[in-house]
Amino acid sequence: MSHAPRDLVVVLDFGSQYTQLIARRIREQRVYCEIHPCTLDFEKLRAMSPRAVVLSGGPASVYGEGAPSVDKRVFELGVPILGICYGLQLIAHLLGGKVEKSDAREFGAARVTVEKNEGILHRFAKKEQLDVWMSHGDSITAMPPGFQTIGVSGNTPFCAVANAERKIYGLQFHPEVVHTPRGGEILAAFLFDVAGLTPTWTAGSFTEEAIAIVKETVALDEHAVCGLSGGVDSSVAAMICHKALGDRLTCIFVDNGVLRTGEFEQVVSTFRENFHLNLVAVDARERFLTALKGVSDPEQKRKIIGRVFIEVFEEEAAKVKNAKYLVQGTLYPDVIESVSFKGPSAVIKSHHNVGGLPERMKLKLIEPLRELFKDEVRSAGEALGMPRDLLMRQPFPGPGLAIRCLGEVNEARLAVLRGADSIVSDEIRAAGLYETIWQSFCVLLPVRSVGVMGDERTYEEACAVRAVVSVDGMTADWAKIPYDVLAKISTRIINEVRGINRVVYDISSKPPATIEWE
């Protein structure tokens, strides 16, 4: 697939926990950037024609046995290079300097003094003090020939270094983290002043390019199918492909019986009536609930829902003439995870992608969002004219309410859970908290407790309210919802939902707990 050439910055990953942040910060400067493992073949790197290369941090010691390295020819590419933390030490190590274990390790906040305001530090005044974030146990004790110090800290004489002639720069601290408040200016100086790049990469330019690529990929007599869930990723992916293919895209939306109140109708009206997508809506509630009968093990629930979904999807897709492609809303973090220097992560949750479908159905994949982070997907959706309430929708798990209905899943218990869940949603929105919370929902517990309503003794189920704040769902903290909002949620659930007489609030963080209960 060819597309218009664009400035590319390649970040080579040496295993740092901050590598994704480097890419995000570069993209915030409207420069396109990709992460690749440091083991990337040199010829492949050269063929990408990067305009600049960044070497990430990493947990190893450059002089340690088996420490990750990079092909020395990278320094002969003739493009600007920035080494961060481990990346800087590797530059020193490979180009003739010396790196040793530090007497004083530096972890946390530190101050760097600008010695020379040139290169990546030319936007600052000489002798200016910068607050930065350090995380290293090794230090450079001798610089390679041709390098000079441009910034120092109390413990690190070679804290920012430069070889202006070769445009190779290094920082011992992390400019990509929020604890280095002016790190963005340092990265901007590298991208624009040193590498001479132009800030042209935007959500709008991305969507135009993505639409063009899909058009080019799918032949005029071919069709594509898309499993639409109504979530942000599948919705934006579907819209891009709809703009490219029109009626040659068929979206399949399956009601699996474990959706929230009004969700099926809402998704159908949004995409069929407002956006005019070619949408097949399948009512498979009975089929899913029959398969789930008597099952209370969470992993079994996930597997059953996944299996039945694939069966239903295959049946519907088989009705689409000449379907050759499957559209999926895979995002960049999933892609990075599968090629990361540390190796593919053990298990990507089974519901993240429709596993196994492309092979079984002999379909080729189209993943129009595979270069984007979540916030960029939302920006792309905005550029496509999609409504804010859809783009800001909180994540909803593939197995739906089945994994929020602890114990056996049946129509009666789902009705109770839906009632409670819509109250949580209403009150969180009414309090203006919906967009600041990553996820907020209700979990029905198979625990009965005694209560009193009027003069009557009740013996009914309890429900837990769960709300978390997070950036990417990898880690999360429980949301500090005001007591008056919690009180309102509790009162309404107990008064309005028959079958629940006790409401609890979950104050566990992830880790050690997960966001969902199952």
Secondary structure, DSSP 8 states (H G I E B T S, - for coil): -------EEEEEESS-TTHHHHHHHHHHTT-EEEEEETT--HHHHHHT--SEEEE---SS-TTSTT-----GGGGGS-S-EEEETHHHHHHHHHTT-EEEEEEEEEEEEEEEEESS--GGGTTS-TT-EEEEEEEEEEEEEE--TT-EEEEEESS-SSSEEEETTTTEEEESB-TTSTTSTTHHHHHHIIIIIIS-------HHHHHHHHHHHHHHHS-TT-EEEEE--SSHHHHHHHHHHHHHHGGGEEEEEEE-S---TTHHHHHHIIIIIIS---EEEEE-HHHHHHHHTT---HHHHHHHHHHHHHHHHHHHHTTSTTEEEEE----HHHHHHHH-TT---S---TTTTTTTHHHHTT-EEE-TTTT--HHHHHHHHHHTT--HHHHT-----TTGGGGTB-S---HHHHHHHHHHHHHHHHHHHHTT-TTTSSEEEEEEEEEEEEEEETTEEEEEEEEEEEEEE-SSSSSBEE----HHHHHHHHHHHHHHSTTEEEEEE----BTTS-SS--
